[in-house]
Amino acid sequence: MASAPRLGLMADLPADHRCAPRDSVDQLVAAWEGVRPDLDFAPVEVVSRLGRVRSHIDREVEALFGRHGISGPGFAVLVTLARLQEPGGVPQRRLMDELGLTSGTVSVRIDRLVSEGLVARGADAGDRRNSRITLTDAGRELFERVVPAHLDNERRLLAALGEPEQALLAGLLRTMLVEFEGSVPPPTTSMRLGLTLAPAHVAISMRQAVGLPPVVGLLVRGVVEGGPAAAAGVQRGDVLREADGLALTSIGALYAAIGDRAGEGVIALAVTRAAEELTLPVRLGAREADETASLAATAGRTARDEHTI
């Protein structure tokens, strides 16, 4: 798990972070509040700003790539090949997984890069249905030339934020991204609870789908038989609302509640089961990595937004 911003970070932020001028989203929200004062537009202040900032950044990034004669999607393939550096080339299927794309989309991108002389496609001796992709000398030269310029460009685009602000923003975005993409314990981690969990936004929608009132918390998608949570009586479909009084609005909050406790530690989980509210004391586990690795399979993990812990 990535490290969180250090304590006291808010105190390190410059005074002007609360004195920013009115922006286009302020104008949008004010207009809507005048038309529909009965609605809460607070989410728009975050979601709309994320989208608008991303569109500005995308334009600047694509402009830089264009000056070097490559597109953003093409550059993504080059940097992935440079990062993986597998002997004999990277299997196309792995590129699909790394980039989160379909076979057809990856093939189109590779075809274009092959025609430009930036990558080469070769046979996979171990799988006739697969191919291996390698950077050509021209592709490697382009990668080495573009990456420093790209990083300098991104640094320039973040110039309005000081280092403490960037660290704070990175931490907040990490919290959000993990909720949508899921998390997987490092190979050396130990199983603390024996659960597969879905994030709060999934818990809310799943309960509403079956006619239950929304509850903010982590939805239990799977329980490892014989694990700590199973021993405490946690069941599939439960929503974990709190851990030792800390609201579980994100998977990061659960990690924070567990912290560095030893294996014999006990954590009190506030649980909603259908319309019933329970408190279940769970004795934290400290199992070996191979048991943790089997957690997802045991719980039936299928969704990208799930977490194993």
C-alpha positions as CSV (number, residue, x, y, z in Angstrom):
1,M,0.0,0.0,0.0
2,A,1.3,3.4,-0.9
3,S,2.3,5.7,1.9
4,A,-0.2,8.4,2.9
5,P,0.7,12.1,3.1
6,R,2.5,12.9,6.3
7,L,0.6,14.1,9.4
8,G,0.2,17.8,9.7
9,L,0.2,18.3,5.9
10,M,-2.7,20.7,6.0
11,A,-0.6,23.0,8.2
12,D,2.1,23.0,5.6
13,L,-0.1,24.3,2.8
14,P,0.2,27.9,1.7
15,A,-2.4,30.4,2.9
16,D,-3.7,31.0,-0.7
17,H,-5.1,27.4,-1.0
18,R,-8.3,28.7,0.7
19,C,-8.4,32.0,-1.2
20,A,-8.6,30.8,-4.8
21,P,-10.6,33.0,-7.2
22,R,-14.1,32.0,-8.3
23,D,-13.9,29.5,-11.1
24,S,-16.3,28.2,-13.8
25,V,-17.6,25.4,-11.5
26,D,-18.4,28.0,-8.8
27,Q,-20.4,29.9,-11.4
28,L,-22.1,26.6,-12.5
29,V,-23.1,25.6,-9.0
30,A,-24.3,29.0,-8.0
31,A,-26.5,29.1,-11.1
32,W,-28.0,25.7,-10.3
33,E,-28.5,26.6,-6.6
34,G,-30.6,29.6,-7.8
35,V,-32.7,27.3,-10.0
36,R,-33.0,24.3,-7.7
37,P,-32.2,25.2,-4.1
38,D,-33.8,21.9,-3.0
39,L,-30.8,19.9,-4.5
40,D,-27.3,19.4,-3.0
41,F,-24.8,20.2,-5.7
42,A,-21.7,19.5,-3.5
43,P,-20.6,16.5,-5.6
44,V,-20.5,18.7,-8.7
45,E,-17.8,20.8,-7.1
46,V,-15.5,17.7,-7.1
47,V,-16.6,15.7,-10.2
48,S,-16.9,18.6,-12.6
49,R,-13.5,20.0,-11.5
50,L,-11.9,16.6,-12.0
51,G,-13.3,16.4,-15.5
52,R,-12.4,20.0,-16.5
53,V,-8.9,19.8,-15.1
54,R,-8.3,16.5,-16.9
55,S,-9.5,17.9,-20.2
56,H,-7.0,20.8,-19.9
57,I,-4.1,18.4,-19.0
58,D,-5.0,16.0,-21.8
59,R,-4.8,18.8,-24.4
60,E,-1.4,19.9,-23.2
61,V,0.0,16.4,-23.0
62,E,-1.3,15.5,-26.5
63,A,0.2,18.7,-27.9
64,L,3.6,17.6,-26.6
65,F,3.3,14.1,-28.0
66,G,2.2,15.7,-31.3
67,R,5.4,17.7,-31.5
68,H,7.3,14.5,-31.3
69,G,5.2,12.8,-33.9
70,I,3.3,10.3,-31.7
71,S,-0.1,10.1,-30.1
72,G,-0.9,9.5,-26.5
73,P,-2.3,6.0,-27.0
74,G,0.8,5.1,-29.1
75,F,3.1,6.5,-26.4
76,A,1.3,4.4,-23.8
77,V,2.3,1.3,-25.7
78,L,5.9,2.4,-26.0
79,V,6.3,3.2,-22.3
80,T,4.7,-0.1,-21.3
81,L,7.1,-2.0,-23.5
82,A,10.0,-0.1,-22.0
83,R,8.9,-0.7,-18.5
84,L,8.2,-4.5,-18.8
85,Q,11.4,-5.3,-20.8
86,E,10.6,-9.0,-21.2
87,P,13.2,-11.2,-23.0
88,G,12.0,-11.9,-26.5
89,G,9.3,-9.2,-26.3
90,V,6.1,-8.6,-24.3
91,P,3.2,-11.0,-25.1
92,Q,0.3,-9.1,-26.7
93,R,-2.1,-10.5,-24.1
94,R,0.0,-8.9,-21.3
95,L,-0.1,-5.6,-23.1
96,M,-3.9,-5.9,-23.2
97,D,-4.0,-6.4,-19.4
98,E,-1.5,-3.7,-18.6
99,L,-3.3,-1.1,-20.8
100,G,-6.8,-2.3,-19.9
101,L,-7.8,-2.7,-23.6
102,T,-9.4,-5.2,-25.8
103,S,-7.5,-7.4,-28.2
104,G,-8.8,-5.5,-31.2
105,T,-7.8,-2.1,-29.8
106,V,-4.3,-3.3,-28.9
107,S,-3.9,-4.8,-32.4
108,V,-4.8,-1.6,-34.1
109,R,-2.4,0.4,-32.0
110,I,0.4,-2.1,-32.6
111,D,-0.3,-2.2,-36.3
112,R,0.1,1.6,-36.4
113,L,3.4,1.5,-34.5
114,V,4.7,-1.3,-36.6
115,S,4.0,0.7,-39.8
116,E,5.8,3.7,-38.2
117,G,8.8,1.5,-37.5
118,L,8.6,1.9,-33.7
119,V,7.8,-1.6,-32.6
120,A,8.1,-5.1,-34.1
121,R,5.7,-8.0,-33.9
122,G,7.1,-11.5,-33.6
123,A,5.8,-15.0,-33.1
124,D,5.4,-16.4,-29.6
125,A,7.1,-19.8,-29.5
126,G,5.0,-20.9,-26.6
127,D,1.6,-19.9,-28.0
128,R,0.8,-19.8,-31.7
129,R,-2.3,-17.7,-31.1
130,N,-0.2,-15.0,-29.4
131,S,2.5,-12.6,-30.5
132,R,5.3,-10.8,-28.8
133,I,6.0,-7.1,-29.2
134,T,9.4,-5.4,-28.9
135,L,10.6,-1.9,-29.3
136,T,12.7,-1.2,-32.4
137,D,15.8,1.0,-32.2
138,A,13.7,3.9,-33.5
139,G,11.1,3.2,-30.8
140,R,13.7,3.1,-28.1
141,E,15.2,6.4,-29.3
142,L,11.8,8.0,-29.4
143,F,11.0,6.8,-25.9
144,E,14.3,8.2,-24.5
145,R,13.6,11.5,-26.2
146,V,10.0,11.9,-25.2
147,V,10.0,10.7,-21.6
148,P,12.1,13.6,-20.1
149,A,10.1,16.2,-22.1
150,H,6.8,14.5,-21.0
151,L,7.8,14.6,-17.3
152,D,9.0,18.2,-17.6
153,N,5.6,19.0,-19.2
154,E,3.7,17.4,-16.4
155,R,5.8,19.2,-13.8
156,R,5.0,22.5,-15.5
157,L,1.2,21.7,-15.5
158,L,1.4,21.2,-11.7
159,A,3.3,24.4,-11.1
160,A,0.3,26.0,-9.3
161,L,0.7,23.5,-6.5
162,G,3.6,23.3,-4.1
163,E,5.1,20.0,-3.0
164,P,2.8,19.6,0.1
165,E,-0.3,20.4,-2.0
166,Q,0.8,17.9,-4.7
167,A,1.4,15.2,-2.0
168,L,-2.1,15.9,-0.5
169,L,-3.8,15.8,-3.9
170,A,-2.0,12.6,-4.8
171,G,-3.2,11.0,-1.6
172,L,-6.8,12.0,-2.2
173,L,-6.7,10.8,-5.8
174,R,-5.2,7.5,-4.6
175,T,-8.1,7.0,-2.2
176,M,-10.5,7.6,-5.0
177,L,-8.7,5.5,-7.6
178,V,-8.4,2.4,-5.3
179,E,-12.2,2.5,-4.8
180,F,-12.7,2.1,-8.6
181,E,-9.8,-0.1,-9.6
182,G,-9.4,-2.3,-6.5
183,S,-6.3,-3.2,-4.6
184,V,-4.3,-6.4,-4.3
185,P,-2.0,-7.1,-1.3
186,P,1.7,-7.2,-2.0
187,P,3.1,-10.8,-2.3
188,T,4.7,-10.6,1.2
189,T,1.6,-9.3,3.0
190,S,-0.4,-11.4,5.6
191,M,-4.1,-12.0,5.6
192,R,-5.6,-9.8,8.4
193,L,-9.3,-10.4,8.0
194,G,-10.0,-13.0,5.3
195,L,-12.4,-10.8,3.3
196,T,-13.0,-9.7,-0.2
197,L,-14.6,-6.2,-0.1
198,A,-16.3,-3.9,-2.6
199,P,-16.1,-0.1,-2.1
200,A,-18.8,2.2,-0.6
201,H,-20.3,3.3,-3.9
202,V,-20.9,-0.3,-4.8
203,A,-22.4,-1.1,-1.4
204,I,-24.9,1.8,-1.8
205,S,-26.0,0.7,-5.3
206,M,-26.3,-3.0,-4.4
207,R,-28.5,-2.3,-1.3
208,Q,-30.7,0.1,-3.3
209,A,-31.1,-2.5,-6.0
210,V,-32.7,-4.9,-3.5
211,G,-34.9,-2.3,-1.8
212,L,-32.7,-1.7,1.2
213,P,-31.8,1.9,2.5
214,P,-28.3,3.0,1.4
215,V,-25.5,2.5,3.9
216,V,-22.0,4.0,3.5
217,G,-19.5,1.2,4.1
218,L,-17.5,-1.6,2.5
219,L,-19.6,-4.5,1.1
220,V,-18.5,-8.0,1.9
221,R,-18.3,-10.0,-1.4
222,G,-16.5,-13.0,0.0
223,V,-15.4,-14.6,3.3
224,V,-12.6,-17.0,3.6
225,E,-13.6,-20.2,5.4
226,G,-11.7,-20.5,8.7
227,G,-10.4,-16.9,8.4
228,P,-10.6,-14.3,11.2
229,A,-13.7,-12.6,9.8
230,A,-15.5,-15.9,9.3
231,A,-14.7,-16.9,12.9
232,A,-16.3,-13.6,14.1
233,G,-19.5,-14.2,12.1
234,V,-19.0,-11.8,9.2
235,Q,-21.2,-12.9,6.2
236,R,-21.3,-12.3,2.5
237,G,-23.6,-9.3,1.9
238,D,-22.7,-7.5,5.1
239,V,-21.7,-3.9,5.0
240,L,-18.8,-2.8,7.2
241,R,-19.6,0.7,8.4
242,E,-16.9,1.3,11.1
243,A,-13.8,-0.3,12.5
244,D,-13.1,0.7,16.1
245,G,-15.3,3.8,15.6
246,L,-13.5,4.9,12.4
247,A,-16.0,5.3,9.5
248,L,-15.2,3.0,6.7
249,T,-15.8,5.3,3.7
250,S,-12.9,3.8,1.8
251,I,-10.6,0.7,1.9
252,G,-7.9,3.1,3.0
253,A,-9.8,3.8,6.2
254,L,-9.9,0.1,7.0
255,Y,-6.1,-0.2,6.5
256,A,-5.7,2.8,8.8
257,A,-7.9,1.2,11.4
258,I,-5.9,-2.0,11.3
259,G,-2.5,-0.2,11.2
260,D,0.5,-2.2,12.4
261,R,-1.3,-4.2,15.0
262,A,0.1,-7.6,15.9
263,G,-1.7,-10.8,15.0
264,E,-3.3,-11.0,18.4
265,G,-5.1,-7.6,18.1
266,V,-8.9,-7.4,18.1
267,I,-10.8,-4.9,16.0
268,A,-14.5,-4.1,16.5
269,L,-16.5,-4.0,13.2
270,A,-19.8,-2.2,13.1
271,V,-21.8,-4.2,10.5
272,T,-25.1,-3.7,8.8
273,R,-26.7,-7.0,7.7
274,A,-29.9,-6.2,5.7
275,A,-31.8,-4.0,8.2
276,E,-29.9,-5.3,11.3
277,E,-27.0,-3.5,13.0
278,L,-24.3,-5.6,14.7
279,T,-20.9,-5.2,16.3
280,L,-18.5,-8.1,15.6
281,P,-15.1,-8.3,17.3
282,V,-12.6,-9.8,14.9
283,R,-9.2,-11.2,16.0
284,L,-6.7,-10.0,13.4
285,G,-4.9,-12.8,11.6
286,A,-1.2,-13.0,10.6
287,R,-1.2,-15.7,8.0
288,E,1.5,-16.4,5.4
289,A,1.6,-14.9,1.9
290,D,0.5,-18.1,0.2
291,E,-2.7,-18.2,2.1
292,T,-3.3,-14.5,1.3
293,A,-2.7,-15.3,-2.4
294,S,-5.6,-17.8,-2.3
295,L,-8.0,-15.3,-0.7
296,A,-9.3,-13.9,-4.0
297,A,-9.9,-17.3,-5.5
298,T,-11.6,-18.6,-2.4
299,A,-13.9,-15.6,-2.2
300,G,-14.8,-15.7,-5.9
301,R,-13.2,-12.4,-6.9
302,T,-14.4,-11.2,-10.3
303,A,-14.6,-7.4,-10.2
304,R,-11.8,-4.9,-10.7
305,D,-13.0,-2.7,-7.8
306,E,-12.7,-5.4,-5.1
307,H,-10.1,-5.5,-2.3
308,T,-8.6,-8.5,-0.5
309,I,-7.5,-8.1,3.1
